[in-house]
Amino acid sequence: MLVTDDNYGKASGSVAAVRGLAAAGYQPAVAFSTPVSLAASSRHCRRQIRVPSHRAEGYADAIAAELESHPYLTVLPTTDIALRALGRPEVRFIDKSRLARLAQEAGVDMPPTTVFASTGGLLEEADRLDYPVMIKPTVKHAARVAHGPEDLGWWSGKPGEVLVQPFLQREQEFGVAGLVWEGEMIASVRQRHIRTWPPEAGSASAARTVPVDGEVEARLLRLLDGYNGIFEADYMGRYLIDVNPRVYASLRLAAGAGVNLVGLYCDLLRGEAVDRAQGRAGVSYRWLDADLRSVISAWREHSMGTREALRELRLKRGTVYAIESRDDWRPTLARVRYGLATGRWRRAYARD
């Protein structure tokens, strides 16, 4: 299996995919162009392939050439940009304006959404928005919260369409991940997001699995009609926020809950029969360095007391970690190298 690692120093989903493939008896190879690849650093990676940047014209050709030169089952893209570069049909789910129409047809609720053809149009309406609002590019993940017109300056000059939605309470956030195949939900895991990083518009840094909800799954299955593969969907209460039709950041939690999504997907690609699988409830997950920042940020802003912060900072037995592993420590070292090289950790932990 060929796994892409296109997210410089931060691709925890790629690491989880490599480990999951190896656990299921497959031989993962990693294609990357960045100075540091967490997935390629894994001891389970059987082949490392240098390719052009996923933003470059030669990226798709390099991936195609690699697929032709070795007997791969398929390629597992791990970013939206890679999906678009490879011309995958599931890109229909990552265009948020298109996703809203698909969700409506499937009976899935999404927040009230206003789409602006350009950021200039957004800025023109700055005084008429009902703050706070969540602002997102229609085809990227760089979401930001605006609490007033003064917060819109960051978007000035940014290209492309953007959409505006109400800012919803994050304590109601959860995710549903799984594997769909030929119109059936083969595997599913539901996780409640405890903390995120960045706090207002980020990915899960701490989560716990909870029992699956058959009604939510049935609606997702209608939404994903015609798609075969791994997915992850984010919700705020009853509202669908995002769909990732690919390997996703917290993939390792699914494996920790007893569902090896990448292994099951490969088995299906080979024509094997697989049993229906559901993740067990009560399994905890942390994206460690991001969660440390999330806890420290909450403590500094006095939304978390000192005693609670100290309790949450502790490493807990039985927790599934996004990157850290005693048996596969090199991705952790690569993550540290990334943090030191970019200086992002120093800035994140520094007091404003």
KOLGUBA-861189 format. One record per residue (C-alpha): residue in three letters; y, z, x. Coordinates in nm, 4 decimals, always signed. Each point is the difference from the previous one (the first is absolute). Layout:
res | y | z | x
ALA | Y | Z | X
...
***
This chain:
res | y | z | x
MET | +0.0000 | +0.0000 | +0.0000
LEU | +0.3469 | -0.0892 | +0.1227
VAL | +0.2675 | +0.2657 | -0.0662
THR | +0.3699 | -0.0659 | +0.0471
ASP | +0.2234 | +0.2678 | +0.1498
ASP | +0.3516 | -0.1281 | -0.0579
ASN | +0.1932 | +0.3264 | -0.0391
TYR | +0.1242 | +0.1141 | +0.3409
GLY | -0.1461 | +0.3414 | +0.0805
LYS | -0.0326 | +0.1074 | -0.3641
ALA | -0.3037 | -0.1797 | -0.1453
SER | -0.2160 | +0.2922 | -0.1123
GLY | -0.1693 | -0.2267 | -0.2547
SER | -0.1184 | -0.2330 | +0.2759
VAL | -0.1489 | +0.2949 | +0.1904
ALA | -0.1794 | +0.1192 | -0.3137
ALA | -0.1326 | -0.3518 | -0.0617
VAL | -0.1427 | -0.0277 | +0.3511
ARG | -0.1691 | +0.3396 | -0.0304
GLY | -0.1323 | -0.0769 | -0.3480
LEU | -0.1438 | -0.3336 | +0.1086
ALA | -0.1759 | +0.1573 | +0.2960
ALA | -0.1395 | +0.2788 | -0.2203
ALA | -0.1484 | -0.2647 | -0.2312
GLY | -0.1642 | -0.1845 | +0.2884
TYR | +0.2524 | -0.2817 | +0.0429
GLN | +0.1747 | -0.1088 | +0.3188
PRO | +0.3794 | +0.0104 | -0.0372
ALA | +0.2352 | -0.2148 | +0.2062
VAL | +0.3766 | +0.0548 | -0.0018
ALA | +0.2704 | -0.2673 | +0.0172
PHE | +0.3422 | +0.1297 | +0.1068
SER | +0.3220 | -0.1064 | +0.1683
THR | +0.1797 | +0.3327 | +0.0449
PRO | +0.0232 | +0.1983 | +0.3262
VAL | -0.2045 | +0.2825 | -0.1539
SER | -0.2882 | -0.0513 | -0.2418
LEU | -0.1564 | +0.3154 | -0.1396
ALA | -0.2976 | -0.1876 | -0.1442
ALA | -0.0700 | -0.1949 | +0.3202
SER | +0.0047 | +0.3316 | +0.1888
SER | -0.2909 | +0.1335 | -0.2057
ARG | -0.3342 | +0.0333 | +0.1759
HIS | -0.1504 | -0.1798 | -0.2998
CYS | +0.1994 | -0.3192 | +0.0635
ARG | -0.2410 | -0.2591 | +0.1387
ARG | +0.2517 | -0.2734 | +0.0814
GLN | +0.3780 | -0.0109 | +0.0557
ILE | +0.1882 | -0.3216 | -0.0764
ARG | +0.3617 | -0.0575 | +0.0950
VAL | +0.1803 | -0.2188 | -0.2561
PRO | +0.3612 | -0.1027 | -0.0622
SER | +0.2176 | +0.2293 | -0.2081
HIS | -0.0908 | +0.0028 | -0.3686
ARG | +0.3555 | -0.1205 | -0.0588
ALA | -0.0501 | -0.3050 | +0.2238
GLU | -0.1157 | -0.3452 | -0.1083
GLY | -0.3059 | +0.0077 | +0.2270
TYR | -0.1452 | +0.3178 | -0.1509
ALA | -0.2065 | -0.1611 | -0.2767
ASP | -0.1321 | -0.2677 | +0.2367
ALA | -0.1078 | +0.2639 | +0.2538
ILE | -0.1854 | +0.1996 | -0.2663
ALA | -0.1675 | -0.3171 | -0.1307
ALA | -0.1078 | -0.0991 | +0.3520
GLU | -0.1522 | +0.3424 | +0.0585
LEU | -0.1883 | -0.0124 | -0.3290
GLU | -0.1420 | -0.3403 | +0.0905
SER | -0.1082 | +0.1034 | +0.3475
HIS | -0.2123 | +0.3000 | -0.1014
PRO | -0.2331 | +0.0770 | -0.2938
TYR | +0.2344 | +0.2283 | -0.1933
LEU | -0.0560 | +0.0912 | -0.3646
THR | +0.3744 | -0.0196 | -0.0653
VAL | +0.3354 | +0.1407 | +0.1091
LEU | +0.1477 | +0.3258 | -0.1313
PRO | +0.3823 | -0.0242 | -0.0073
THR | +0.1720 | +0.3378 | +0.0164
THR | +0.3647 | -0.0874 | -0.0764
ASP | +0.1833 | -0.1959 | -0.2669
ILE | +0.1500 | -0.2257 | +0.2658
ALA | -0.3486 | -0.0911 | +0.1227
LEU | -0.1090 | -0.0795 | -0.3569
ARG | +0.2921 | -0.2395 | -0.0397
ALA | -0.0468 | -0.1547 | +0.3460
LEU | -0.3664 | -0.0692 | -0.0735
GLY | +0.0795 | -0.1515 | -0.3395
ARG | -0.2241 | +0.2399 | -0.1900
PRO | -0.0001 | -0.0378 | -0.3812
GLU | +0.0407 | +0.3763 | -0.0532
VAL | +0.3631 | -0.0258 | +0.1094
ARG | +0.0751 | -0.0218 | -0.3720
PHE | -0.0394 | +0.3781 | -0.0118
ILE | +0.2418 | +0.0787 | +0.2833
ASP | +0.2929 | -0.1871 | -0.1562
LYS | +0.1372 | +0.2874 | -0.2070
SER | +0.1852 | -0.2211 | -0.2481
ARG | -0.3206 | -0.1936 | -0.0622
LEU | -0.2015 | +0.3216 | -0.0096
ALA | +0.2162 | +0.1232 | -0.2869
ARG | -0.0972 | -0.3026 | -0.2092
LEU | -0.3695 | +0.0348 | +0.0869
ALA | +0.0105 | +0.3706 | -0.0854
GLN | +0.1582 | -0.0674 | -0.3383
GLU | -0.2739 | -0.2517 | -0.0814
ALA | -0.2667 | +0.2552 | +0.0990
GLY | +0.1546 | +0.2824 | -0.2022
VAL | +0.1025 | +0.1981 | +0.3088
ASP | +0.3355 | +0.1790 | -0.0168
MET | +0.2549 | -0.0468 | +0.2763
PRO | +0.3436 | +0.1662 | +0.0235
PRO | +0.2971 | -0.1802 | -0.1543
THR | +0.0951 | -0.2553 | +0.2635
THR | +0.3089 | -0.2052 | +0.0743
VAL | -0.0384 | -0.2869 | +0.2494
PHE | +0.2960 | -0.1240 | +0.2044
ALA | -0.0249 | -0.3443 | +0.1590
SER | +0.1861 | +0.1306 | +0.3059
THR | +0.1285 | +0.3238 | +0.1473
GLY | +0.3499 | -0.1342 | -0.0613
GLY | -0.0721 | +0.0081 | -0.3736
LEU | -0.1272 | +0.3558 | +0.0367
LEU | +0.3187 | +0.1121 | +0.1735
GLU | +0.2131 | -0.1620 | -0.2688
GLU | -0.1723 | +0.2199 | -0.2596
ALA | +0.0167 | +0.3167 | +0.2114
ASP | +0.2331 | +0.1891 | -0.2350
ARG | -0.2091 | -0.0805 | -0.3073
LEU | -0.3402 | +0.1263 | +0.1160
ASP | -0.1470 | +0.3165 | -0.1540
TYR | -0.0538 | +0.2148 | +0.3114
PRO | -0.2209 | +0.1096 | +0.1649
VAL | -0.1902 | -0.3268 | +0.0326
MET | -0.2796 | -0.1404 | +0.2134
ILE | +0.0809 | -0.3328 | +0.1665
LYS | -0.2722 | -0.2263 | +0.1425
PRO | -0.0282 | -0.3516 | +0.1370
THR | -0.2232 | -0.1999 | -0.2314
VAL | -0.2388 | -0.0947 | +0.2816
LYS | +0.0211 | +0.2877 | +0.2501
HIS | -0.0544 | +0.3783 | +0.0158
ALA | +0.3426 | +0.1085 | +0.1281
ALA | +0.0912 | +0.2048 | -0.3090
ARG | +0.3053 | +0.2274 | +0.0067
VAL | +0.1514 | +0.2465 | -0.2453
ALA | +0.3684 | -0.0257 | -0.0902
HIS | +0.1688 | +0.3084 | -0.1448
GLY | +0.3316 | -0.1757 | -0.0420
PRO | +0.1897 | -0.3224 | +0.0845
GLU | +0.0652 | +0.1274 | +0.3517
ASP | -0.3740 | -0.0205 | +0.0745
LEU | -0.0136 | -0.3755 | -0.0575
GLY | +0.1732 | -0.0939 | +0.3248
TRP | -0.3353 | -0.0230 | +0.1813
TRP | -0.0904 | -0.3017 | -0.2157
SER | +0.3125 | -0.1988 | +0.0893
GLY | -0.0987 | -0.3337 | +0.1533
LYS | -0.3746 | +0.0524 | -0.0486
PRO | -0.1668 | -0.3248 | -0.1162
GLY | -0.2202 | -0.0562 | -0.3016
GLU | -0.0438 | +0.1334 | -0.3514
VAL | +0.0124 | +0.3724 | -0.0703
LEU | -0.0955 | +0.2004 | -0.3040
VAL | +0.1396 | +0.3248 | -0.1359
GLN | -0.2054 | +0.2626 | -0.1837
PRO | +0.0696 | +0.3578 | -0.1111
PHE | -0.0774 | +0.2618 | +0.2633
LEU | -0.3082 | +0.1790 | -0.1319
GLN | -0.1204 | +0.3485 | +0.0911
ARG | -0.2390 | -0.0243 | +0.2947
GLU | -0.2047 | +0.3060 | -0.0956
GLN | -0.1642 | -0.2228 | -0.2616
GLU | -0.1098 | -0.2565 | +0.2595
PHE | -0.3627 | -0.1033 | +0.0405
GLY | -0.1984 | -0.2942 | +0.1297
VAL | -0.3104 | -0.1817 | -0.1171
ALA | -0.2005 | -0.1879 | +0.2616
GLY | -0.3190 | -0.1927 | -0.0332
LEU | -0.1975 | -0.3185 | +0.0202
VAL | -0.0167 | -0.2660 | -0.2706
TRP | -0.2576 | -0.2780 | -0.0052
GLU | -0.0669 | -0.2683 | -0.2593
GLY | +0.1904 | +0.1863 | -0.2698
GLU | -0.1604 | +0.3399 | +0.0652
MET | +0.1330 | +0.3211 | +0.1519
ILE | -0.2612 | +0.0543 | +0.2702
ALA | +0.1594 | +0.3066 | +0.1595
SER | +0.3022 | +0.2192 | -0.0676
VAL | +0.1815 | +0.3009 | +0.1418
ARG | +0.2998 | +0.1781 | -0.1491
GLN | +0.2337 | +0.2069 | +0.2143
ARG | +0.2958 | +0.2241 | -0.0837
HIS | +0.2853 | -0.0310 | +0.2470
ILE | +0.1148 | +0.3427 | +0.1161
ARG | +0.2656 | -0.1126 | +0.2473
THR | +0.1387 | -0.3312 | +0.1210
TRP | +0.1889 | -0.1251 | +0.3032
PRO | +0.2819 | -0.0844 | -0.0277
PRO | +0.0265 | +0.2595 | -0.2790
GLU | +0.1806 | -0.2070 | -0.2630
ALA | -0.1513 | -0.3448 | +0.0532
GLY | -0.2951 | +0.0121 | +0.2343
SER | -0.3779 | -0.0060 | +0.0281
ALA | -0.2332 | +0.2928 | -0.0633
SER | -0.0008 | +0.2390 | +0.2956
ALA | -0.2120 | +0.2614 | -0.1799
ALA | -0.2318 | -0.0673 | -0.2928
ARG | -0.3075 | +0.1321 | -0.1792
THR | -0.2630 | -0.1829 | -0.2004
VAL | -0.0265 | +0.0770 | -0.3723
PRO | -0.2399 | -0.1212 | -0.2724
VAL | +0.0330 | -0.3672 | -0.0909
ASP | +0.1504 | -0.1068 | -0.3327
GLY | -0.2005 | -0.2678 | -0.1808
GLU | +0.2944 | -0.1171 | -0.2122
VAL | +0.2217 | -0.0564 | +0.3037
GLU | -0.2841 | -0.1854 | +0.1721
ALA | -0.0588 | -0.2259 | -0.3014
ARG | +0.3650 | -0.1076 | -0.0074
LEU | +0.0019 | -0.0588 | +0.3747
LEU | -0.3091 | -0.2143 | -0.0357
ARG | +0.1839 | -0.2210 | -0.2508
LEU | +0.2984 | -0.0208 | +0.2336
LEU | -0.2207 | -0.0995 | +0.2956
ASP | -0.1839 | -0.2680 | -0.1963
GLY | -0.1185 | -0.2762 | +0.2344
TYR | +0.0314 | +0.2090 | +0.3166
ASN | -0.2997 | +0.1083 | +0.2096
GLY | +0.0607 | +0.2635 | +0.2630
ILE | +0.1509 | +0.3335 | +0.0964
PHE | +0.3141 | +0.1216 | -0.1757
GLU | +0.2286 | +0.3001 | -0.0277
ALA | +0.2492 | +0.0614 | -0.2814
ASP | +0.2801 | +0.2591 | -0.0003
TYR | +0.1192 | +0.1765 | -0.3149
MET | +0.2812 | +0.2319 | -0.1018
GLY | -0.1321 | +0.1680 | -0.3105
ARG | -0.0932 | -0.2763 | -0.2435
TYR | +0.1955 | -0.2654 | +0.1910
LEU | -0.1585 | -0.2387 | +0.2484
ILE | +0.2234 | -0.0275 | +0.3076
ASP | -0.1838 | -0.2184 | +0.2465
VAL | -0.3258 | -0.1850 | +0.0633
ASN | -0.1526 | -0.0622 | +0.3436
PRO | -0.2773 | -0.2641 | -0.0252
ARG | -0.1266 | +0.0741 | +0.3516
VAL | -0.0899 | +0.2724 | +0.2461
TYR | +0.2560 | +0.2797 | -0.0506
ALA | +0.1431 | +0.2941 | +0.1959
SER | -0.2054 | +0.2916 | -0.1402
LEU | -0.3317 | -0.1916 | +0.0000
ARG | -0.1672 | +0.2743 | +0.2023
LEU | +0.0264 | +0.2421 | -0.2934
ALA | -0.2308 | -0.2222 | -0.2042
ALA | -0.2606 | +0.0151 | +0.2770
GLY | +0.0431 | +0.3762 | +0.0215
ALA | -0.0647 | +0.0187 | -0.3738
GLY | -0.3279 | -0.1867 | +0.0427
VAL | +0.1097 | -0.3583 | -0.0729
ASN | -0.0015 | -0.2426 | +0.2935
LEU | +0.2021 | -0.2787 | -0.1618
VAL | -0.0106 | -0.2405 | +0.2942
GLY | -0.3748 | +0.0477 | +0.0426
LEU | -0.0662 | -0.0646 | -0.3691
TYR | +0.2260 | -0.3065 | +0.0092
CYS | -0.1968 | -0.1460 | +0.2910
ASP | -0.3275 | +0.0676 | -0.1780
LEU | +0.1256 | -0.1932 | -0.3020
LEU | +0.1161 | -0.2879 | +0.2197
ARG | -0.3551 | -0.0212 | +0.1346
GLY | -0.1406 | -0.0197 | -0.3523
GLU | -0.1473 | +0.3483 | -0.0064
ALA | -0.0131 | +0.2162 | -0.3120
VAL | +0.2010 | +0.3230 | +0.0176
ASP | +0.0068 | +0.3027 | -0.2275
ARG | +0.3116 | +0.1123 | -0.1854
ALA | +0.1823 | +0.2621 | +0.2097
GLN | +0.2691 | +0.2564 | -0.0799
GLY | +0.1779 | +0.2237 | +0.2480
ARG | -0.0708 | +0.3694 | -0.0304
ALA | +0.2919 | +0.2232 | -0.0914
GLY | +0.1508 | +0.2691 | +0.2211
VAL | +0.0160 | -0.1846 | +0.3336
SER | +0.3285 | +0.0444 | +0.1890
TYR | +0.1778 | -0.2574 | +0.2181
ARG | +0.2876 | +0.0083 | +0.2484
TRP | +0.1906 | -0.2618 | +0.1923
LEU | +0.0621 | +0.2718 | +0.2523
ASP | +0.3178 | -0.0780 | +0.1932
ALA | +0.1728 | -0.1346 | -0.3124
ASP | -0.1015 | +0.3084 | -0.1985
LEU | +0.1370 | +0.2304 | +0.2684
ARG | +0.3322 | -0.1798 | -0.0352
SER | -0.0203 | +0.0230 | -0.3797
VAL | -0.0587 | +0.3771 | +0.0086
ILE | +0.2751 | +0.0601 | +0.2570
SER | +0.2406 | -0.2119 | -0.2053
ALA | -0.0789 | +0.1973 | -0.3170
TRP | +0.0487 | +0.3293 | +0.1858
ARG | +0.3368 | -0.1118 | +0.1427
GLU | +0.1171 | -0.1033 | -0.3445
HIS | -0.1143 | +0.3362 | -0.1436
SER | -0.2376 | -0.1607 | -0.2479
MET | -0.2865 | +0.1792 | +0.1779
GLY | +0.0051 | +0.3600 | +0.1178
THR | -0.0883 | +0.1080 | +0.3524
ARG | -0.3313 | +0.1598 | -0.0970
GLU | -0.1103 | -0.3062 | -0.1964
ALA | +0.1114 | -0.2326 | +0.2796
LEU | -0.2001 | +0.1924 | +0.2594
ARG | -0.3037 | -0.0100 | -0.2283
GLU | +0.0312 | -0.3757 | -0.0512
LEU | +0.0507 | -0.0691 | +0.3700
ARG | -0.3399 | +0.1493 | +0.0865
LEU | -0.2968 | -0.2273 | +0.0619
LYS | -0.2606 | +0.0625 | -0.2681
ARG | -0.3749 | -0.0322 | +0.0374
GLY | -0.1539 | -0.2780 | -0.2070
THR | +0.3176 | -0.2091 | -0.0176
VAL | -0.0322 | -0.3759 | +0.0553
TYR | +0.2617 | -0.1227 | +0.2473
ALA | +0.1461 | -0.3499 | -0.0036
ILE | -0.0357 | -0.0598 | +0.3742
GLU | -0.1198 | +0.3135 | +0.1792
SER | -0.3730 | +0.0258 | +0.0716
ARG | -0.1982 | +0.1942 | +0.2603
ASP | -0.2539 | -0.2809 | +0.0202
ASP | +0.2610 | -0.2759 | +0.0315
TRP | +0.3029 | +0.1439 | +0.1785
ARG | +0.1539 | -0.3136 | +0.1544
PRO | +0.1935 | -0.1049 | -0.3163
THR | +0.1672 | +0.3427 | +0.0103
LEU | +0.1015 | -0.0591 | +0.3608
ALA | +0.1313 | -0.3450 | -0.0951
ARG | +0.2020 | +0.1574 | -0.2825
VAL | +0.1529 | +0.2490 | +0.2462
ARG | +0.0851 | -0.2854 | +0.2367
TYR | +0.1713 | -0.1811 | -0.2857
GLY | +0.2023 | +0.3067 | -0.0955
LEU | +0.1129 | +0.0639 | +0.3570
ALA | +0.0790 | -0.3654 | +0.0700
THR | +0.2121 | -0.0499 | -0.3101
GLY | +0.1665 | +0.3412 | -0.0058
ARG | -0.0492 | +0.0163 | -0.3771
TRP | -0.1691 | +0.3390 | +0.0044
ARG | +0.2790 | +0.1552 | +0.2032
ARG | +0.2579 | -0.1275 | -0.2472
ALA | -0.2106 | +0.1065 | -0.2989
TYR | -0.0491 | +0.3575 | +0.1203
ALA | +0.3588 | +0.0402 | +0.1232
ARG | +0.2368 | +0.1904 | -0.2256
ASP | +0.2672 | -0.2228 | -0.1552
***
